[in-house]
Amino acid sequence: MTRTDLENRYQLKPCDDLTGGSHGLCGAPGAKPAAKAESRQAPGLYDYTSAFETAIEQVKGEGRYRVFADLKRLRGQFPRAVRRRADGVEQDVVVWCSNDYLGMGQHPSVLDAMKAEVDAAGAGAGGTRNISGTTRSAVDLEAELADWHGKEAALLFTSGYVANEATLTTLQRILPGLIIFSDSLNHASMIAGIRNGGCERHVFLHNDLGHLETLLAAAPADAPKLIAFESVYSMDGDIADLKGTIALAKKYGALTYLDEVHAVGLYGARGAGIAERDGVLDQIDVIECTLGKAIGVMGGYIAADAVIVDAIRSWASGFIFTTSLPPALTAGALASVRHLKAHPELRERHQERAVALKARFAAAGIPVMPSESHIVPVFVGDPVHTKMISDMLLEEHGIYVQPINYPTVPKGTERLRFTPSPDHDDGMMDALVTAMDRLWTHCNVARLPAVA
């Protein structure tokens, strides 16, 4: 990732030092001031419509304008779905980019729990937990999540994004003078929380512990510090060195904040994530996760020592002033977590499917990017070509995979991101690789040497 990429991602001012300065606020990442279109309003009045139109045209001009697919998921048939095209015609498709990694959003135990909870408790939670109290299934879910991660307590949020933003912002209020050290590829929700807290913060090069130690060593020894990083980085599929990061945190007196959003449910003997797989659950101070990916429902949470969770619960605006998750969601998530704890065969099948797809792409000369996780990214390198291939896969082959363009990934690294699940069978993989092989030739996209 270049300096320009970091400046755009973290909204750095041109004068900020990536290794020693704070991140400034300078507008939306990568955005340029919108050019004023010809005004269609009376002189002296701001032309709001033109500003919005210009913003949209900028995205279209860069080849990264997105059109959402109108999909109807089919209960019991994941990953199959029905797409409604613009002309109203329905098309059968196979979904290859869902973050419902294990298909738990369709699992009978989850669906049964959700339906039973609606019958028992109704639809909504009635408001915030401070005003309306807490749904019983939410209390049970927090206890189950704390046990999953080997922590004293857990706290639910309405999404993983909110969990990150609220917690990281609030930690800066609770710990005056906090210095945060953030991996350069951290998710936008982490960046927002770090930025919104206003503390001193430093960006270390992605998964570069040498650079991280340089920054830590330069900070005041007696200042509170926090290292914020992810376990699985979802666009490249690489995995952080948890043990090495923890060692640095101990050496320099820092807290560790780990985002396990793309690992929870998928790694470890009980599915608690990379920290469980690597045997370091007890050495991570705050773990943040989602209920909306491998767990298959919706929501987010943190798990930590009881005193940390209680402080966040008492101070975080993103928790205090937000309506609670509906009881059906917390009941469904509870059923999912309990199932995942007891069924490692799902994780084994999931890993096997990811390895199989990578091997098939490589054998066909499709430029699958190096990935040590379940993420299977295929390099294209151009936003227009990426979207064109995505559109042709959908229209001509009934294969749905979203193009991944800037600002999600740096310019010049545009890709297709496949997430095979335990339910993607060999026939689906054969159809996908055959379609990709044809399109790579048709669109004249660069290949890798085929692997025998």
For each residue, the residues with C-beta under 8 A, 3 or more apart:
1: 5 6 9 184 185 205 206 410
2: 5 6 410
3: 6 7 18
4: 7 8
5: 1 2 8 9 410 411
6: 1 2 3 9 10 12 18 184 203
7: 3 4 10 11 12 14 16
8: 4 5 11 29 30 407
9: 1 5 6 29 184 191 407
10: 6 7 23 29 182 191 195 203
11: 7 8 23 24 25 26 27 28 29 195
12: 6 7 16 18 21 23 24 26
13: 16 24 26
14: 7
15: 21
16: 7 12 13 21 22 23 24
17: 20 21
18: 3 6 12 21 202 203
19: 202 211 214 215
20: 17 202 215 218
21: 12 15 16 17 18
22: 16 200 201
23: 10 11 12 16 194 195 201 203
24: 11 12 13 16
25: 11 195
26: 11 12 13
27: 11 31 33
28: 11 31
29: 8 9 10 11 407
30: 8 406 407
31: 27 28 58
32: 58
33: 27
34: 51 54 55 58
35: 54
36: 39 47 50 51 54
37: 47 50 51 53 54
38: 50
39: 36 43 47 50
40: 47 49 50
41: 45 46 47 49
42: 45
43: 39
44:
45: 41 42
46: 41 51
47: 36 37 39 40 41 50 51
48: 51 52
49: 40 41 52 53
50: 36 37 38 39 40 47 53 54
51: 34 36 37 46 47 48 54 55
52: 48 49 55 56
53: 37 49 50 56 57
54: 34 35 36 37 50 51 57 58
55: 34 51 52 58 59
56: 52 53 59 60 65
57: 53 54 60 61
58: 31 32 34 54 55 61 62
59: 55 56 62 64 65
60: 56 57 63 65
61: 57 58
62: 58 59 383 405 406
63: 60 382 383 384 387 405
64: 59 383 387 403 405 406
65: 56 59 60
66: 402 403
67:
68:
69: 83 93 394 400
70: 83 84 85
71: 81 82 83 84 93 95 400
72: 81 82 83 84
73: 78 81 105 106
74: 77 78 80 81 82
75: 106 111
76: 106
77: 74 80 81 106
78: 73 74 95 98 100 103 105 106 421 423
79: 94 95 96 98 103 421 423 424 428
80: 74 77 92 93 94 95
81: 71 72 73 74 77 92 93 94 95 400
82: 71 72 74 90 91 92 93
83: 69 70 71 72 90 91 92 93 394 400
84: 70 71 72 88 89 90 91
85: 70 88 89 90 91
86:
87:
88: 84 85
89: 84 85
90: 82 83 84 85
91: 82 83 84 85 398
92: 80 81 82 83 398
93: 69 71 80 81 82 83 394 398 399 400
94: 79 80 81 398 399 400 424 428 431 432
95: 71 78 79 80 81 98 400
96: 79 399 400 401 418 419 420 424 432
97: 400 401 402 417 418 419
98: 78 79 95 101 419 421
99: 262 292 293 294 419
100: 78 103 104 105 106 293 294 296 421
101: 98 265 266 293 294 350 374 419 421
102: 265 266 294 296 340 346 347 350 421 422
103: 78 79 100 106 107 296 421 422 423
104: 100 107 110 265 294 295 296 297 336 339 340
105: 73 78 100 110 296 297
106: 73 75 76 77 78 100 103 110 111 296
107: 103 104 110 111 296 336 339
108: 111 112
109: 112 113 335 336 339
110: 104 105 106 107 113 114 296 297 332 335 336 339
111: 75 106 107 108 114 115 332
112: 108 109 115 116 335
113: 109 110 116 117 331 332 334 335
114: 110 111 117 118 328 329 331 332 335
115: 111 112 118 119 328
116: 112 113 119 120 331
117: 113 114 120 121 137 327 328 330 331 332
118: 114 115 121 122 123 327 328
119: 115 116
120: 116 117 327
121: 117 118 135 136 137 327 328 331
122: 118 327
123: 118 326 328
124: 323 326 327
125: 129 132 135 138 323 324 325 326 327
126: 131 132 133 324
127: 131 132 323 324
128: 131 132 320 321 322 323 324
129: 125 132 133 134 138 319 324
130: 320
131: 126 127 128
132: 125 126 127 128 129 324
133: 126 129
134: 129 138 139 324
135: 121 125 138 139 324 325 327 330
136: 121 139 140 327
137: 117 121 140 141 327 330 331 334
138: 125 129 134 135 141 142 156 324 325 327 330
139: 134 135 136 142 143
140: 136 137 143 144 334
141: 137 138 144 145 156 330 331 333 334 337
142: 138 139 145 146 153 154 155 156 301
143: 139 140 146 147 154
144: 140 141 147 148 334 337 338
145: 141 142 148 149 154 289 301 303 337
146: 142 143 149 151 152 153 154 303
147: 143 144 150
148: 144 145 270 271 272 303 337 341
149: 145 146 154 272 273 275 276 281 287 289 303
150: 147 272 276 281 282
151: 146 154 281 287 303 304 305
152: 146 304 305 306 309
153: 142 146 303 304 305 306 308 309 310
154: 142 143 145 146 149 151 301 302 303 304 309
155: 142 301 302 303 309 312 313 319
156: 138 141 142 299 300 301 324 325 330
157: 160 162 163 166 299 300 301 302 318 319 322
158: 162 298 299 300 322 323 324 325
159: 162 163 290 292 298 299 300
160: 157 163 164 189 261 288 289 290 291 292 293 299 300
161: 164 165 188 189 300
162: 157 158 159 165 166 189 300 318 319 322
163: 157 159 160 166 167 189 288 289 290 300 301 302 318
164: 160 161 167 168 187 189 190 192 193 259 288 300
165: 161 162 168 169 189 190 192 193 196 318
166: 157 162 163 169 170 193 312 316 317 318 319
167: 163 164 170 171 193 257 286 288 302 312 316 318
168: 164 165 171 172 180 190 193 194 196 197 228 257
169: 165 166 172 173 193 196 197 316 317 318
170: 166 167 173 174 197 311 312 315 316 317 318
171: 167 168 174 175 178 197 226 257 286 312
172: 168 169 175 178 180 197 198 199
173: 169 170 197 315
174: 170 171 311 312 315
175: 171 172 178 224 226
176: 224
177: 199 200 223 224
178: 171 172 175 197 199 200 223 224 225 226
179: 199 200 201 202 219 220 223 224 225 226
180: 168 172 194 197 199 200 201 202 225 226 227 228
181: 201 202 203 204 212 215 216 225 226 227 228 254
182: 10 186 190 191 194 201 202 203 204 228 229
183: 186 203 204 206 207 228 229 230 240
184: 1 6 9 203 204 205 206
185: 1 206 230 233 235 236
186: 182 183 190 191 194 228 229 230 259
187: 164 190 191 230 259 261
188: 161 191 192
189: 160 161 162 163 164 165 192 193
190: 164 165 168 182 186 187 193 194 228 230 259
191: 9 10 182 186 187 188 194 195
192: 164 165 188 189 195 196
193: 164 165 166 167 168 169 189 190 196 197
194: 23 168 180 182 186 190 191 197 199 201 228
195: 10 11 23 25 191 192 198 201
196: 165 168 169 192 193
197: 168 169 170 171 172 173 178 180 193 194
198: 172 195
199: 172 177 178 179 180 194
200: 22 177 178 179 180
201: 22 23 179 180 181 182 194 195
202: 18 19 20 179 180 181 182 215 219
203: 6 10 18 23 181 182 183 184
204: 181 182 183 184 208 211 212 215
205: 1 184 208 211
206: 1 183 184 185 233
207: 183 238 240 241
208: 204 205 211 212
209: 212 213 241 244 245 248
210: 213 214
211: 19 204 205 208 214 215
212: 181 204 208 209 215 216 227 245 248
213: 209 210 216 217 248 251 252
214: 19 210 211 217 218
215: 19 20 181 202 204 211 212 218 219
216: 181 212 213 219 225 248 251 252 254
217: 213 214 252
218: 20 214 215
219: 179 202 215 216 223 225 252
220: 179 223
221: 252 253
222:
223: 177 178 179 219 220
224: 175 176 177 178 179 255
225: 178 179 180 181 216 219 249 252 253 254 255
226: 171 175 178 179 180 181 254 255 256 257
227: 180 181 212 245 248 249 254 255 256 257
228: 168 180 181 182 183 186 190 194 257 259
229: 182 183 186 240 245 256 257 258 259
230: 183 185 186 187 190 233 240 258 259 260 261 262
231: 239 240 242 258 259 260 262 263 267 273 274 275
232: 237 238 239 240 260 262 263 267 274 373 374 375
233: 185 206 230 236 237 238 239 240 262
234: 237 261 262 375 417
235: 185 375 377 404 408 409 415 417
236: 185 233 369 370 371 375 377
237: 232 233 234 369 370 371 372 373 374 375 376 377
238: 207 232 233 370 371 372 373
239: 231 232 233 274 372 373
240: 183 207 229 230 231 232 233 245 274
241: 207 209 244 245
242: 231 245 246 258 274 275 278 280 284
243: 246 247 278 280
244: 209 241 247 248
245: 209 212 227 229 240 241 242 248 249 256
246: 242 243 249 250 256 280 283 284
247: 243 244 250 251
248: 209 212 213 216 227 244 245 251 252 254
249: 225 227 245 246 252 253 254 255 256
250: 246 247 253
251: 213 216 247 248
252: 213 216 217 219 221 225 248 249
253: 221 225 249 250
254: 181 216 225 226 227 248 249
255: 224 225 226 227 249 285 286
256: 226 227 229 245 246 249 283 284 285 286
257: 167 168 171 226 227 228 229 285 286 288
258: 229 230 231 242 275 284 286 287 288
259: 164 186 187 190 228 229 230 231 288 289
260: 230 231 232 263 264 272 273 274 275 287 288 289
261: 160 187 230 234 264 288 289 290 293
262: 99 230 231 232 233 234 266 293 373 375
263: 231 232 260 266 267 273 274 373
264: 260 261 271 272 273 289 290 293 294 295
265: 101 102 104 271 273 293 294 295 336 340 347
266: 101 102 262 263 271 273 294 347 350 374
267: 231 232 263 271 272 273 274 276 277 347
268: 271 272 273 274 275 276 277
269: 276 277 344
270: 148 276 340 341 342 344
271: 148 264 265 266 267 268 276 294 340 341 344 347
272: 148 149 150 260 264 267 268 275 276 281
273: 149 231 260 263 264 265 266 267 268 276 277 287 289
274: 231 232 239 240 242 260 263 267 268 277 278
275: 149 231 242 258 260 268 272 278 280 281 284 287
276: 149 150 267 268 269 270 271 272 273 279 281
277: 267 268 269 273 274
278: 242 243 274 275
279: 276
280: 242 243 246 275 283 284
281: 149 150 151 272 275 276 284 287
282: 150
283: 246 256 280
284: 242 246 256 258 275 280 281 287
285: 255 256 257 304 305 308
286: 167 171 255 256 257 258 302 303 304 308
287: 149 151 258 260 273 275 281 284 302 303 304
288: 160 163 164 167 257 258 259 260 261 300 301 302
289: 145 149 160 163 259 260 261 264 273 300 301 302 303
290: 159 160 163 261 264 293 295 299 300 301
291: 160 295 297 298 299 300 301 329 333 336
292: 99 159 160 295 296 297 298 299 300
293: 99 100 101 160 261 262 264 265 290 296
294: 99 100 101 102 104 264 265 266 271 340
295: 104 264 265 290 291 292 333 336 337 340
296: 100 102 103 104 105 106 107 110 292 293 332 336
297: 104 105 110 291 292 329 332 333 336
298: 158 159 291 292 325 329 333
299: 156 157 158 159 160 290 291 292 325 329 330 333
300: 156 157 158 159 160 161 162 163 164 288 289 290 291 292
301: 142 145 154 155 156 157 163 288 289 290 291
302: 154 155 157 163 167 286 287 288 289 309 312
303: 145 146 148 149 151 153 154 155 286 287 289 309
304: 151 152 153 154 285 286 287 308 309 312
305: 151 152 153 285 308 309
306: 152 153 309 310
307: 310 311
308: 153 285 286 304 305 311 312
309: 152 153 154 155 302 303 304 305 306 312 313
310: 153 306 307 313 314
311: 170 174 307 308 314 315
312: 155 166 167 170 171 174 302 304 308 309 315 316 319
313: 155 309 310 316 319
314: 310 311
315: 170 173 174 311 312
316: 166 167 169 170 312 313 319 320
317: 166 169 170 320 321
318: 157 162 163 165 166 167 169 170 321 322
319: 129 155 157 162 166 312 313 316 322
320: 128 130 316 317
321: 128 317 318
322: 128 157 158 162 318 319
323: 124 125 127 128 158
324: 125 126 127 128 129 132 134 135 138 156 158
325: 125 135 138 156 158 298 299 329 330
326: 123 124 125 329 330
327: 117 118 120 121 122 124 125 135 136 137 138 330 331
328: 114 115 117 118 121 123 331 332
329: 114 291 297 298 299 325 326 332 333
330: 117 135 137 138 141 156 299 325 326 327 333 334
331: 113 114 116 117 121 137 141 327 328 334 335
332: 110 111 113 114 117 296 297 328 329 335 336
333: 141 291 295 297 298 299 329 330 336 337
334: 113 137 140 141 144 330 331 337 338
335: 109 110 112 113 114 331 332 338 339
336: 104 107 109 110 265 291 295 296 297 332 333 339 340
337: 141 144 145 148 295 333 334 340 341
338: 144 334 335 341 342
339: 104 107 109 110 335 336 342 343
340: 102 104 265 270 271 294 295 336 337 343 346
341: 148 270 271 337 338
342: 270 338 339
343: 339 340 346
344: 269 270 271 347 348
345: 348 349
346: 102 340 343 349 350 422
347: 102 265 266 267 271 344 350 351
348: 344 345 351 352
349: 345 346 352 353 422
350: 101 102 266 346 347 353 354 374 420 421 422
351: 347 348 354 355 374
352: 348 349 355 356
353: 349 350 356 357 420 421 422 424
354: 350 351 357 358 373 374 375 376 420
355: 351 352 358 359
356: 352 353 359 360 420 426 429
357: 353 354 360 361 376 418 420 424 429 432
358: 354 355 361 362 368 371 376
359: 355 356 362 363 451
360: 356 357 363 364 429 430 433
361: 357 358 364 366 367 368 376 378 433 436
362: 358 359 365 366 368 448 450 451
363: 359 360 450 451 452
364: 360 361 433 436 437 450
365: 362 437 440 447 448 449 450 451
366: 361 362 378 433 436 437 440 447 448
367: 361 378 379 380 446 447 448
368: 358 361 362 371 376 377 378 379 448
369: 236 237 377 378 379 415
370: 236 237 238
371: 236 237 238 358 368 375 376 377
372: 237 238 239
373: 232 237 238 239 262 263 354
374: 101 232 237 266 350 351 354 419 420
375: 232 234 235 236 237 262 354 371 417 418 419
376: 237 354 357 358 361 368 371 417 418 419 420
377: 235 236 237 368 369 371 404 415 416 417 418
378: 361 366 367 368 369 415 416 417 418 436
379: 367 368 369 413 415
380: 367 385 386 389 403 414 415 416 445
381: 385 412 413 414 415 446
382: 63 385 386 414
383: 62 63 64 386 387 403 405 406 411 414
384: 63 387 388
385: 380 381 382 388 389 414 443 445
386: 380 382 383 389 390 403 404 405 414 415 416
387: 63 64 383 384 390 391 403 405
388: 384 385 391 392 443
389: 380 385 386 392 393 403 416 439 443 445
390: 386 387 393 394 401 402 403 416
391: 387 388 394 395
392: 388 389 395 396 397 439 442 443
393: 389 390 396 397 399 400 401 435 436 439
394: 69 83 93 390 391 397 398 399 400
395: 391 392
396: 392 393 435
397: 392 393 394 431 435
398: 91 92 93 94 394
399: 93 94 96 393 394 431 432 435
400: 69 71 81 83 93 94 95 96 97 393 394
401: 96 97 390 393 416 417 418
402: 66 97 390 416 417
403: 64 66 380 383 386 387 389 390 414 415 416
404: 235 377 386 408 409 414 415 416 417
405: 62 63 64 383 386 387 408 409 414
406: 30 62 64 383 409 410 411 414
407: 8 9 29 30
408: 235 404 405
409: 235 404 405 406 413 414 415
410: 1 2 5 406 413
411: 5 383 406 414
412: 381
413: 379 381 409 410
414: 380 381 382 383 385 386 403 404 405 406 409 411
415: 235 369 377 378 379 380 381 386 403 404 409
416: 377 378 380 386 389 390 401 402 403 404
417: 97 234 235 375 376 377 378 401 402 404
418: 96 97 357 375 376 377 378 401 432
419: 96 97 98 99 101 374 375 376
420: 96 350 353 354 356 357 374 376 424 429
421: 78 79 98 100 101 102 103 350 353 424
422: 102 103 346 349 350 353
423: 78 79 103
424: 79 94 96 353 357 420 421 428 429
425: 428 429
426: 356 429 430
427: 430 431
428: 79 94 424 425 431 432
429: 356 357 360 420 424 425 426 432 433
430: 360 426 427 433 434
431: 94 397 399 427 428 434 435
432: 94 96 357 399 418 428 429 435 436
433: 360 361 364 366 429 430 436 437
434: 430 431 437 438
435: 393 396 397 399 431 432 438 439
436: 361 364 366 378 393 432 433 439 440
437: 364 365 366 433 434 440 441
438: 434 435 441 442
439: 389 392 393 435 436 442 443 445
440: 365 366 436 437 443 445 447
441: 437 438 444
442: 392 438 439
443: 385 388 389 392 439 440
444: 441
445: 380 385 389 439 440
446: 367 381
447: 365 366 367 440 450
448: 362 365 366 367 368 451
449: 365
450: 362 363 364 365 447
451: 359 362 363 365 448
452: 363
